[in-house]
């Protein structure tokens, strides 16, 4: 790709990011009307133990309210007192659209968010001054319960009737017609299926991507035949099973080990510079919470169920160390380069992560 074309691509991405920032601030102002509260406050009515996270001596860490598969470690850290042990309290500031989350970090309306490495790399390439400080979700090994794997993939009844039982069977299904796959591009929702396709000899061009805001929406769309294949995350595996969906694969078939599901916590560069001790405390608290969540799967699922108001029987599997293994980040950046989303060599691993808070 020529330098002139590189610069043109980068300018386009920067303009898009700028639009998101402005739009995000506007949306954030509306969502900001939601009363600030901690997860513990929200769970008090359910009879859960109160850890007194409203202690005025604790440093508040603000994050957008979420009711999805990324929620569990935050709930555990809050409800089990790991934030309090580190002098912190978690504050949920209200729900935001995906596009508004990073602008809220840059504006200071929120302090911390989380995302996959490819999404983070695109934000940094577009000019966002943010850094990942630790890992959240990772893909578990083969000795761990499969219900904790990052994603499962299901096909609709027409595909089943046509004999689709495995990912490899998708090659001939519908001939030259593209398959409608539910998911956002440049997230785990296309990265993982694309890696499975690569390993199974299925062309990436076989799929077109249809976006949905939640896994429950994807499940409903598959039942109605609006899409051919969907990926679902652990809190909603049971919902997919209860809907009678047919599973043909899971994220382990991507063949990347821990890297398949890696998720990162990130702060703005300015927050890290001003509050390094608080970021270190956050990383320690979340690492404690993630160890606890892995060891207490059923109770973690219960906490998540109580908060989101939907039955949850499983969550993700989480990193139990503060170390950020760069080998789990590289495949996500390389995939962006190979697809042309970013020019090769423009984003390196150390552009999106810092090792400053490891083992503190």
C-alpha positions as YAML, in Angstrom:
chain: A
units: angstrom
residues:
- id: 1
  name: UNK
  ca: [0.00, 0.00, 0.00]
- id: 2
  name: UNK
  ca: [1.48, 3.42, -0.95]
- id: 3
  name: UNK
  ca: [2.29, 6.03, 1.67]
- id: 4
  name: UNK
  ca: [-0.31, 8.35, 0.14]
- id: 5
  name: UNK
  ca: [-2.95, 5.64, 0.42]
- id: 6
  name: UNK
  ca: [-1.84, 4.83, 3.98]
- id: 7
  name: UNK
  ca: [-2.31, 8.46, 4.95]
- id: 8
  name: UNK
  ca: [-5.70, 8.60, 3.27]
- id: 9
  name: UNK
  ca: [-6.90, 5.50, 5.15]
- id: 10
  name: UNK
  ca: [-5.65, 6.92, 8.42]
- id: 11
  name: UNK
  ca: [-7.37, 10.27, 7.80]
- id: 12
  name: UNK
  ca: [-10.65, 8.48, 7.11]
- id: 13
  name: UNK
  ca: [-10.39, 6.47, 10.34]
- id: 14
  name: UNK
  ca: [-9.50, 9.60, 12.32]
- id: 15
  name: UNK
  ca: [-12.54, 11.42, 10.94]
- id: 16
  name: UNK
  ca: [-14.75, 8.47, 11.90]
- id: 17
  name: UNK
  ca: [-13.25, 8.42, 15.42]
- id: 18
  name: UNK
  ca: [-13.86, 12.17, 15.74]
- id: 19
  name: UNK
  ca: [-17.50, 11.71, 14.79]
- id: 20
  name: UNK
  ca: [-17.79, 8.96, 17.41]
- id: 21
  name: UNK
  ca: [-16.22, 11.20, 20.04]
- id: 22
  name: UNK
  ca: [-18.67, 14.04, 19.41]
- id: 23
  name: UNK
  ca: [-21.61, 11.66, 19.17]
- id: 24
  name: UNK
  ca: [-20.42, 9.77, 22.22]
- id: 25
  name: UNK
  ca: [-20.28, 12.90, 24.33]
- id: 26
  name: UNK
  ca: [-23.83, 13.80, 23.32]
- id: 27
  name: UNK
  ca: [-25.08, 10.31, 24.05]
- id: 28
  name: UNK
  ca: [-23.08, 10.24, 27.26]
- id: 29
  name: UNK
  ca: [-24.78, 13.42, 28.42]
- id: 30
  name: UNK
  ca: [-28.12, 11.71, 28.05]
- id: 31
  name: UNK
  ca: [-27.05, 8.50, 29.73]
- id: 32
  name: UNK
  ca: [-25.31, 10.56, 32.39]
- id: 33
  name: UNK
  ca: [-28.74, 11.25, 33.84]
- id: 34
  name: UNK
  ca: [-28.68, 7.72, 35.23]
- id: 35
  name: UNK
  ca: [-27.90, 7.82, 38.95]
- id: 36
  name: UNK
  ca: [-24.38, 6.71, 39.80]
- id: 37
  name: UNK
  ca: [-24.35, 3.46, 41.76]
- id: 38
  name: UNK
  ca: [-22.09, 0.53, 42.49]
- id: 39
  name: UNK
  ca: [-23.02, -3.06, 41.56]
- id: 40
  name: UNK
  ca: [-23.27, -3.78, 45.28]
- id: 41
  name: UNK
  ca: [-25.90, -1.05, 45.66]
- id: 42
  name: UNK
  ca: [-27.88, -2.52, 42.77]
- id: 43
  name: UNK
  ca: [-27.76, -6.01, 44.30]
- id: 44
  name: UNK
  ca: [-28.77, -5.04, 47.84]
- id: 45
  name: UNK
  ca: [-32.44, -5.64, 47.13]
- id: 46
  name: UNK
  ca: [-31.68, -9.25, 46.18]
- id: 47
  name: UNK
  ca: [-30.43, -10.03, 49.68]
- id: 48
  name: UNK
  ca: [-26.77, -10.20, 48.71]
- id: 49
  name: UNK
  ca: [-24.21, -9.24, 51.34]
- id: 50
  name: UNK
  ca: [-23.36, -5.52, 51.42]
- id: 51
  name: UNK
  ca: [-19.65, -4.69, 51.36]
- id: 52
  name: UNK
  ca: [-20.22, -0.98, 52.06]
- id: 53
  name: UNK
  ca: [-18.74, 0.23, 48.78]
- id: 54
  name: UNK
  ca: [-20.09, 3.73, 49.49]
- id: 55
  name: UNK
  ca: [-17.27, 4.42, 51.99]
- id: 56
  name: UNK
  ca: [-16.18, 7.99, 51.26]
- id: 57
  name: UNK
  ca: [-12.54, 7.08, 51.86]
- id: 58
  name: UNK
  ca: [-12.47, 4.80, 48.82]
- id: 59
  name: UNK
  ca: [-11.31, 6.07, 45.43]
- id: 60
  name: UNK
  ca: [-14.11, 5.77, 42.82]
- id: 61
  name: UNK
  ca: [-13.40, 3.94, 39.57]
- id: 62
  name: UNK
  ca: [-16.09, 4.86, 37.05]
- id: 63
  name: UNK
  ca: [-17.24, 2.55, 34.28]
- id: 64
  name: UNK
  ca: [-20.27, 2.32, 32.02]
- id: 65
  name: UNK
  ca: [-23.05, 0.04, 33.19]
- id: 66
  name: UNK
  ca: [-23.18, -3.16, 31.17]
- id: 67
  name: UNK
  ca: [-25.43, -6.20, 31.21]
- id: 68
  name: UNK
  ca: [-23.47, -8.60, 29.04]
- id: 69
  name: UNK
  ca: [-20.80, -11.27, 29.20]
- id: 70
  name: UNK
  ca: [-18.05, -8.84, 30.30]
- id: 71
  name: UNK
  ca: [-19.79, -7.98, 33.57]
- id: 72
  name: UNK
  ca: [-18.84, -10.81, 35.94]
- id: 73
  name: UNK
  ca: [-15.32, -9.80, 37.09]
- id: 74
  name: UNK
  ca: [-16.54, -6.33, 38.02]
- id: 75
  name: UNK
  ca: [-19.38, -7.77, 40.08]
- id: 76
  name: UNK
  ca: [-17.09, -10.22, 41.85]
- id: 77
  name: UNK
  ca: [-14.48, -7.55, 42.62]
- id: 78
  name: UNK
  ca: [-17.20, -5.33, 44.04]
- id: 79
  name: UNK
  ca: [-19.34, -7.84, 45.93]
- id: 80
  name: UNK
  ca: [-16.46, -9.89, 47.35]
- id: 81
  name: UNK
  ca: [-14.60, -6.85, 48.63]
- id: 82
  name: UNK
  ca: [-11.55, -6.99, 46.36]
- id: 83
  name: UNK
  ca: [-11.98, -3.36, 45.30]
- id: 84
  name: UNK
  ca: [-12.37, -2.27, 48.92]
- id: 85
  name: UNK
  ca: [-9.20, -4.17, 49.89]
- id: 86
  name: UNK
  ca: [-7.35, -2.03, 47.36]
- id: 87
  name: UNK
  ca: [-8.91, 1.26, 48.48]
- id: 88
  name: UNK
  ca: [-11.30, 1.47, 45.52]
- id: 89
  name: UNK
  ca: [-15.02, 1.47, 44.91]
- id: 90
  name: UNK
  ca: [-16.63, 0.72, 41.56]
- id: 91
  name: UNK
  ca: [-19.15, 3.21, 40.24]
- id: 92
  name: UNK
  ca: [-21.52, 2.34, 37.40]
- id: 93
  name: UNK
  ca: [-22.41, 5.53, 35.52]
- id: 94
  name: UNK
  ca: [-25.20, 4.32, 33.24]
- id: 95
  name: UNK
  ca: [-25.49, 2.35, 30.01]
- id: 96
  name: UNK
  ca: [-23.80, 3.55, 26.82]
- id: 97
  name: UNK
  ca: [-23.84, 2.48, 23.20]
- id: 98
  name: UNK
  ca: [-20.64, 0.76, 22.05]
- id: 99
  name: UNK
  ca: [-19.60, 3.80, 20.04]
- id: 100
  name: UNK
  ca: [-19.91, 6.07, 23.09]
- id: 101
  name: UNK
  ca: [-17.72, 4.07, 25.48]
- id: 102
  name: UNK
  ca: [-14.26, 5.18, 24.35]
- id: 103
  name: UNK
  ca: [-15.29, 8.86, 24.04]
- id: 104
  name: UNK
  ca: [-16.50, 8.64, 27.64]
- id: 105
  name: UNK
  ca: [-13.04, 7.39, 28.68]
- id: 106
  name: UNK
  ca: [-11.31, 10.19, 26.80]
- id: 107
  name: UNK
  ca: [-13.62, 12.84, 28.27]
- id: 108
  name: UNK
  ca: [-13.21, 11.53, 31.82]
- id: 109
  name: UNK
  ca: [-16.88, 10.68, 32.26]
- id: 110
  name: UNK
  ca: [-15.66, 7.10, 32.77]
- id: 111
  name: UNK
  ca: [-12.28, 5.79, 33.85]
- id: 112
  name: UNK
  ca: [-12.05, 2.20, 32.64]
- id: 113
  name: UNK
  ca: [-13.50, 0.08, 29.85]
- id: 114
  name: UNK
  ca: [-12.66, -3.25, 28.21]
- id: 115
  name: UNK
  ca: [-12.45, -4.61, 24.70]
- id: 116
  name: UNK
  ca: [-10.64, -7.05, 22.42]
- id: 117
  name: UNK
  ca: [-7.16, -6.23, 21.03]
- id: 118
  name: UNK
  ca: [-8.34, -5.63, 17.46]
- id: 119
  name: UNK
  ca: [-10.91, -3.07, 18.55]
- id: 120
  name: UNK
  ca: [-8.36, -1.39, 20.82]
- id: 121
  name: UNK
  ca: [-5.80, -1.29, 18.02]
- id: 122
  name: UNK
  ca: [-8.28, 0.44, 15.70]
- id: 123
  name: UNK
  ca: [-9.07, 3.03, 18.36]
- id: 124
  name: UNK
  ca: [-5.38, 3.76, 18.91]
- id: 125
  name: UNK
  ca: [-4.75, 3.87, 15.15]
- id: 126
  name: UNK
  ca: [-7.57, 6.40, 14.91]
- id: 127
  name: UNK
  ca: [-5.86, 8.65, 17.45]
- id: 128
  name: UNK
  ca: [-7.36, 7.64, 20.82]
- id: 129
  name: UNK
  ca: [-4.86, 8.06, 23.66]
- id: 130
  name: UNK
  ca: [-5.63, 4.88, 25.60]
- id: 131
  name: UNK
  ca: [-3.70, 1.88, 26.91]
- id: 132
  name: UNK
  ca: [-4.58, -1.59, 28.12]
- id: 133
  name: UNK
  ca: [-3.32, -2.38, 31.62]
- id: 134
  name: UNK
  ca: [-4.42, -5.97, 32.14]
- id: 135
  name: UNK
  ca: [-6.26, -8.97, 30.73]
- id: 136
  name: UNK
  ca: [-9.80, -10.00, 31.56]
- id: 137
  name: UNK
  ca: [-11.16, -12.92, 29.52]
- id: 138
  name: UNK
  ca: [-8.95, -15.60, 27.98]
- id: 139
  name: UNK
  ca: [-9.77, -18.84, 26.19]
- id: 140
  name: UNK
  ca: [-9.54, -21.77, 28.64]
- id: 141
  name: UNK
  ca: [-7.48, -24.86, 27.99]
- id: 142
  name: UNK
  ca: [-8.92, -28.26, 27.02]
- id: 143
  name: UNK
  ca: [-8.98, -29.40, 30.66]
- id: 144
  name: UNK
  ca: [-11.47, -26.67, 31.63]
- id: 145
  name: UNK
  ca: [-15.25, -27.09, 31.35]
- id: 146
  name: UNK
  ca: [-16.26, -26.30, 27.71]
- id: 147
  name: UNK
  ca: [-19.09, -24.08, 28.95]
- id: 148
  name: UNK
  ca: [-16.43, -21.47, 29.78]
- id: 149
  name: UNK
  ca: [-15.08, -21.21, 26.23]
- id: 150
  name: UNK
  ca: [-15.37, -17.80, 24.64]
- id: 151
  name: UNK
  ca: [-18.04, -18.58, 22.04]
- id: 152
  name: UNK
  ca: [-20.24, -21.30, 20.60]
- id: 153
  name: UNK
  ca: [-21.55, -21.25, 17.06]
- id: 154
  name: UNK
  ca: [-25.01, -22.31, 15.92]
- id: 155
  name: UNK
  ca: [-26.75, -22.70, 12.55]
- id: 156
  name: UNK
  ca: [-30.41, -22.41, 11.63]
- id: 157
  name: UNK
  ca: [-32.78, -25.28, 10.91]
- id: 158
  name: UNK
  ca: [-32.34, -24.99, 7.12]
- id: 159
  name: UNK
  ca: [-28.61, -25.58, 7.47]
- id: 160
  name: UNK
  ca: [-29.25, -28.57, 9.72]
- id: 161
  name: UNK
  ca: [-31.74, -29.97, 7.18]
- id: 162
  name: UNK
  ca: [-29.09, -29.55, 4.48]
- id: 163
  name: UNK
  ca: [-26.66, -31.69, 6.47]
- id: 164
  name: UNK
  ca: [-24.48, -29.04, 8.12]
- id: 165
  name: UNK
  ca: [-22.94, -30.66, 11.20]
- id: 166
  name: UNK
  ca: [-19.47, -29.12, 11.32]
- id: 167
  name: UNK
  ca: [-17.80, -25.86, 10.28]
- id: 168
  name: UNK
  ca: [-16.25, -27.57, 7.26]
- id: 169
  name: UNK
  ca: [-19.74, -28.37, 5.98]
- id: 170
  name: UNK
  ca: [-20.35, -24.65, 5.46]
- id: 171
  name: UNK
  ca: [-18.10, -24.71, 2.39]
- id: 172
  name: UNK
  ca: [-20.78, -26.26, 0.15]
- id: 173
  name: UNK
  ca: [-23.87, -24.99, 1.97]
- id: 174
  name: UNK
  ca: [-25.89, -22.66, -0.30]
- id: 175
  name: UNK
  ca: [-23.32, -22.97, -3.07]
- id: 176
  name: UNK
  ca: [-21.93, -19.58, -4.11]
- id: 177
  name: UNK
  ca: [-24.49, -17.67, -2.03]
- id: 178
  name: UNK
  ca: [-23.02, -15.85, 0.95]
- id: 179
  name: UNK
  ca: [-24.05, -16.96, 4.43]
- id: 180
  name: UNK
  ca: [-25.51, -14.35, 6.73]
- id: 181
  name: UNK
  ca: [-23.45, -14.35, 9.92]
- id: 182
  name: UNK
  ca: [-24.50, -12.32, 12.97]
- id: 183
  name: UNK
  ca: [-21.74, -10.15, 14.37]
- id: 184
  name: UNK
  ca: [-19.73, -6.95, 14.31]
- id: 185
  name: UNK
  ca: [-16.57, -6.87, 12.22]
- id: 186
  name: UNK
  ca: [-13.20, -6.18, 13.85]
- id: 187
  name: UNK
  ca: [-14.39, -7.75, 17.11]
- id: 188
  name: UNK
  ca: [-14.32, -11.30, 18.43]
- id: 189
  name: UNK
  ca: [-17.54, -11.89, 16.50]
- id: 190
  name: UNK
  ca: [-15.72, -12.01, 13.17]
- id: 191
  name: UNK
  ca: [-12.13, -12.63, 14.30]
- id: 192
  name: UNK
  ca: [-12.88, -16.01, 15.87]
- id: 193
  name: UNK
  ca: [-15.14, -17.35, 13.06]
- id: 194
  name: UNK
  ca: [-12.59, -16.18, 10.50]
- id: 195
  name: UNK
  ca: [-9.81, -18.04, 12.30]
- id: 196
  name: UNK
  ca: [-11.97, -21.18, 12.45]
- id: 197
  name: UNK
  ca: [-12.69, -20.80, 8.73]
- id: 198
  name: UNK
  ca: [-8.97, -20.51, 8.02]
- id: 199
  name: UNK
  ca: [-8.29, -23.72, 9.96]
- id: 200
  name: UNK
  ca: [-11.15, -25.62, 8.28]
- id: 201
  name: UNK
  ca: [-10.55, -24.52, 4.71]
- id: 202
  name: UNK
  ca: [-13.67, -22.36, 4.49]
- id: 203
  name: UNK
  ca: [-13.27, -19.07, 2.62]
- id: 204
  name: UNK
  ca: [-13.78, -15.92, 4.67]
- id: 205
  name: UNK
  ca: [-15.63, -14.54, 1.65]
- id: 206
  name: UNK
  ca: [-18.34, -17.10, 2.31]
- id: 207
  name: UNK
  ca: [-19.84, -14.79, 4.98]
- id: 208
  name: UNK
  ca: [-21.55, -11.44, 5.12]
- id: 209
  name: UNK
  ca: [-21.96, -9.76, 8.50]
- id: 210
  name: UNK
  ca: [-25.28, -8.67, 9.99]
- id: 211
  name: UNK
  ca: [-25.04, -6.70, 13.24]
- id: 212
  name: UNK
  ca: [-27.14, -7.20, 16.37]
- id: 213
  name: UNK
  ca: [-26.79, -5.49, 19.74]
- id: 214
  name: UNK
  ca: [-27.01, -8.60, 21.89]
- id: 215
  name: UNK
  ca: [-26.65, -12.38, 21.86]
- id: 216
  name: UNK
  ca: [-30.34, -12.75, 22.70]
- id: 217
  name: UNK
  ca: [-31.22, -10.79, 19.55]
- id: 218
  name: UNK
  ca: [-28.95, -13.07, 17.53]
- id: 219
  name: UNK
  ca: [-30.63, -16.17, 18.96]
- id: 220
  name: UNK
  ca: [-34.04, -14.84, 18.00]
- id: 221
  name: UNK
  ca: [-32.83, -13.92, 14.50]
- id: 222
  name: UNK
  ca: [-31.46, -17.43, 13.94]
- id: 223
  name: UNK
  ca: [-34.73, -19.00, 15.09]
- id: 224
  name: UNK
  ca: [-36.59, -16.80, 12.59]
- id: 225
  name: UNK
  ca: [-34.22, -17.72, 9.76]
- id: 226
  name: UNK
  ca: [-33.00, -14.15, 9.34]
- id: 227
  name: UNK
  ca: [-29.37, -15.31, 9.55]
- id: 228
  name: UNK
  ca: [-27.59, -18.59, 8.82]
- id: 229
  name: UNK
  ca: [-25.06, -18.73, 11.65]
- id: 230
  name: UNK
  ca: [-24.46, -16.95, 14.95]
- id: 231
  name: UNK
  ca: [-21.85, -16.85, 17.70]
- id: 232
  name: UNK
  ca: [-23.00, -16.75, 21.32]
- id: 233
  name: UNK
  ca: [-21.12, -16.02, 24.56]
- id: 234
  name: UNK
  ca: [-21.30, -18.13, 27.77]
- id: 235
  name: UNK
  ca: [-24.03, -16.34, 29.74]
- id: 236
  name: UNK
  ca: [-26.39, -17.18, 26.89]
- id: 237
  name: UNK
  ca: [-25.36, -20.74, 26.00]
- id: 238
  name: UNK
  ca: [-28.37, -22.03, 27.92]
- id: 239
  name: UNK
  ca: [-30.69, -19.63, 26.09]
- id: 240
  name: UNK
  ca: [-29.41, -21.00, 22.79]
- id: 241
  name: UNK
  ca: [-29.93, -24.57, 23.96]
- id: 242
  name: UNK
  ca: [-33.43, -23.82, 25.23]
- id: 243
  name: UNK
  ca: [-34.23, -22.25, 21.85]
- id: 244
  name: UNK
  ca: [-33.37, -25.58, 20.23]
- id: 245
  name: UNK
  ca: [-30.40, -24.28, 18.24]
- id: 246
  name: UNK
  ca: [-27.85, -26.68, 16.74]
- id: 247
  name: UNK
  ca: [-24.21, -26.12, 17.68]
- id: 248
  name: UNK
  ca: [-21.55, -26.86, 15.06]
- id: 249
  name: UNK
  ca: [-18.40, -25.43, 16.65]
- id: 250
  name: UNK
  ca: [-16.87, -23.43, 19.47]
- id: 251
  name: UNK
  ca: [-13.98, -21.00, 19.86]
- id: 252
  name: UNK
  ca: [-11.45, -23.73, 20.70]
- id: 253
  name: UNK
  ca: [-11.40, -24.64, 17.00]
- id: 254
  name: UNK
  ca: [-9.74, -21.32, 16.18]
- id: 255
  name: UNK
  ca: [-6.54, -22.98, 17.39]
- id: 256
  name: UNK
  ca: [-5.03, -19.93, 19.11]
- id: 257
  name: UNK
  ca: [-5.12, -21.07, 22.73]
- id: 258
  name: UNK
  ca: [-5.55, -18.28, 25.28]
- id: 259
  name: UNK
  ca: [-5.37, -15.66, 22.54]
- id: 260
  name: UNK
  ca: [-8.73, -16.68, 21.10]
- id: 261
  name: UNK
  ca: [-10.75, -14.94, 23.77]
- id: 262
  name: UNK
  ca: [-8.36, -12.35, 25.16]
- id: 263
  name: UNK
  ca: [-10.04, -9.19, 26.47]
- id: 264
  name: UNK
  ca: [-8.27, -6.11, 27.83]
- id: 265
  name: UNK
  ca: [-8.99, -3.45, 30.46]
- id: 266
  name: UNK
  ca: [-7.99, 0.02, 29.29]
- id: 267
  name: UNK
  ca: [-7.72, 3.56, 30.69]
- id: 268
  name: UNK
  ca: [-6.90, 6.87, 29.05]
- id: 269
  name: UNK
  ca: [-3.22, 7.79, 28.95]
- id: 270
  name: UNK
  ca: [-3.98, 10.86, 31.06]
- id: 271
  name: UNK
  ca: [-5.70, 8.84, 33.80]
- id: 272
  name: UNK
  ca: [-2.77, 6.40, 33.91]
- id: 273
  name: UNK
  ca: [-0.31, 9.29, 34.16]
- id: 274
  name: UNK
  ca: [-2.25, 11.04, 36.95]
- id: 275
  name: UNK
  ca: [-3.29, 7.94, 38.92]
- id: 276
  name: UNK
  ca: [-0.74, 5.13, 38.47]
- id: 277
  name: UNK
  ca: [-1.29, 3.85, 42.02]
- id: 278
  name: UNK
  ca: [-5.05, 3.59, 41.45]
- id: 279
  name: UNK
  ca: [-4.56, 1.75, 38.15]
- id: 280
  name: UNK
  ca: [-2.19, -0.68, 39.88]
- id: 281
  name: UNK
  ca: [-4.79, -1.20, 42.61]
- id: 282
  name: UNK
  ca: [-7.46, -1.84, 39.97]
- id: 283
  name: UNK
  ca: [-5.31, -4.47, 38.25]
- id: 284
  name: UNK
  ca: [-4.65, -6.23, 41.55]
- id: 285
  name: UNK
  ca: [-8.35, -6.18, 42.51]
- id: 286
  name: UNK
  ca: [-9.48, -7.55, 39.16]
- id: 287
  name: UNK
  ca: [-6.85, -10.29, 39.21]
- id: 288
  name: UNK
  ca: [-8.11, -11.41, 42.64]
- id: 289
  name: UNK
  ca: [-11.69, -11.30, 41.34]
- id: 290
  name: UNK
  ca: [-10.83, -13.33, 38.25]
- id: 291
  name: UNK
  ca: [-9.11, -16.05, 40.26]
- id: 292
  name: UNK
  ca: [-12.20, -16.20, 42.49]
- id: 293
  name: UNK
  ca: [-14.57, -16.30, 39.50]
- id: 294
  name: UNK
  ca: [-12.70, -19.21, 37.92]
- id: 295
  name: UNK
  ca: [-12.82, -21.13, 41.20]
- id: 296
  name: UNK
  ca: [-16.48, -20.30, 41.93]
- id: 297
  name: UNK
  ca: [-18.27, -20.59, 38.61]
- id: 298
  name: UNK
  ca: [-21.77, -21.20, 39.96]
- id: 299
  name: UNK
  ca: [-21.73, -18.31, 42.44]
- id: 300
  name: UNK
  ca: [-20.26, -16.00, 39.81]
- id: 301
  name: UNK
  ca: [-23.11, -16.93, 37.49]
- id: 302
  name: UNK
  ca: [-25.60, -16.26, 40.29]
- id: 303
  name: UNK
  ca: [-24.20, -12.77, 40.90]
- id: 304
  name: UNK
  ca: [-24.44, -12.03, 37.19]
- id: 305
  name: UNK
  ca: [-28.01, -13.35, 37.02]
- id: 306
  name: UNK
  ca: [-29.11, -11.15, 39.90]
- id: 307
  name: UNK
  ca: [-27.65, -8.05, 38.32]
- id: 308
  name: UNK
  ca: [-28.83, -8.45, 34.71]
- id: 309
  name: UNK
  ca: [-32.19, -10.00, 35.56]
- id: 310
  name: UNK
  ca: [-31.71, -13.02, 33.28]
- id: 311
  name: UNK
  ca: [-30.79, -16.55, 34.32]
- id: 312
  name: UNK
  ca: [-27.09, -17.18, 33.78]
- id: 313
  name: UNK
  ca: [-25.44, -20.56, 34.30]
- id: 314
  name: UNK
  ca: [-21.96, -19.77, 33.08]
- id: 315
  name: UNK
  ca: [-19.46, -17.00, 32.41]
- id: 316
  name: UNK
  ca: [-16.14, -16.67, 30.70]
- id: 317
  name: UNK
  ca: [-12.78, -17.97, 31.86]
- id: 318
  name: UNK
  ca: [-10.39, -15.28, 33.12]
- id: 319
  name: UNK
  ca: [-6.70, -14.56, 33.33]
- id: 320
  name: UNK
  ca: [-5.28, -15.27, 36.80]
- id: 321
  name: UNK
  ca: [-2.13, -13.21, 36.41]
- id: 322
  name: UNK
  ca: [-1.34, -9.51, 35.97]
- id: 323
  name: UNK
  ca: [1.01, -10.39, 33.11]
- id: 324
  name: UNK
  ca: [-0.09, -9.39, 29.61]
- id: 325
  name: UNK
  ca: [1.29, -12.07, 27.28]
- id: 326
  name: UNK
  ca: [2.12, -10.27, 24.04]
- id: 327
  name: UNK
  ca: [1.76, -13.49, 22.08]
- id: 328
  name: UNK
  ca: [-1.98, -13.41, 22.87]
- id: 329
  name: UNK
  ca: [-2.25, -9.89, 21.41]
- id: 330
  name: UNK
  ca: [-0.27, -10.22, 18.18]
- id: 331
  name: UNK
  ca: [-2.73, -12.44, 16.23]
- id: 332
  name: UNK
  ca: [-5.45, -9.80, 16.59]
- id: 333
  name: UNK
  ca: [-3.25, -7.02, 15.22]
- id: 334
  name: UNK
  ca: [-1.86, -9.21, 12.44]
- id: 335
  name: UNK
  ca: [-5.40, -10.07, 11.37]
- id: 336
  name: UNK
  ca: [-6.23, -6.37, 11.02]
- id: 337
  name: UNK
  ca: [-3.15, -5.97, 8.85]
- id: 338
  name: UNK
  ca: [-3.98, -8.98, 6.70]
- id: 339
  name: UNK
  ca: [-7.52, -7.75, 6.06]
- id: 340
  name: UNK
  ca: [-6.35, -4.24, 5.23]
- id: 341
  name: UNK
  ca: [-8.07, -2.62, 8.19]
- id: 342
  name: UNK
  ca: [-4.74, -1.03, 9.16]
- id: 343
  name: UNK
  ca: [-1.48, -0.76, 7.20]
- id: 344
  name: UNK
  ca: [1.20, -3.23, 8.23]
- id: 345
  name: UNK
  ca: [3.58, -1.98, 10.87]
- id: 346
  name: UNK
  ca: [1.53, 1.04, 11.92]
- id: 347
  name: UNK
  ca: [0.38, -0.47, 15.24]
- id: 348
  name: UNK
  ca: [2.61, -2.58, 17.44]
- id: 349
  name: UNK
  ca: [1.67, -4.44, 20.61]
- id: 350
  name: UNK
  ca: [3.35, -1.86, 22.83]
- id: 351
  name: UNK
  ca: [1.23, 0.86, 21.21]
- id: 352
  name: UNK
  ca: [-1.89, -0.57, 22.84]
- id: 353
  name: UNK
  ca: [-0.68, -2.13, 26.11]
- id: 354
  name: UNK
  ca: [1.60, -1.28, 29.01]
- id: 355
  name: UNK
  ca: [3.46, -3.75, 31.21]
- id: 356
  name: UNK
  ca: [3.81, -1.13, 33.94]
- id: 357
  name: UNK
  ca: [1.23, -2.72, 36.22]
- id: 358
  name: UNK
  ca: [2.29, -6.34, 36.09]
- id: 359
  name: UNK
  ca: [2.90, -8.12, 39.42]
- id: 360
  name: UNK
  ca: [2.26, -5.03, 41.56]
...
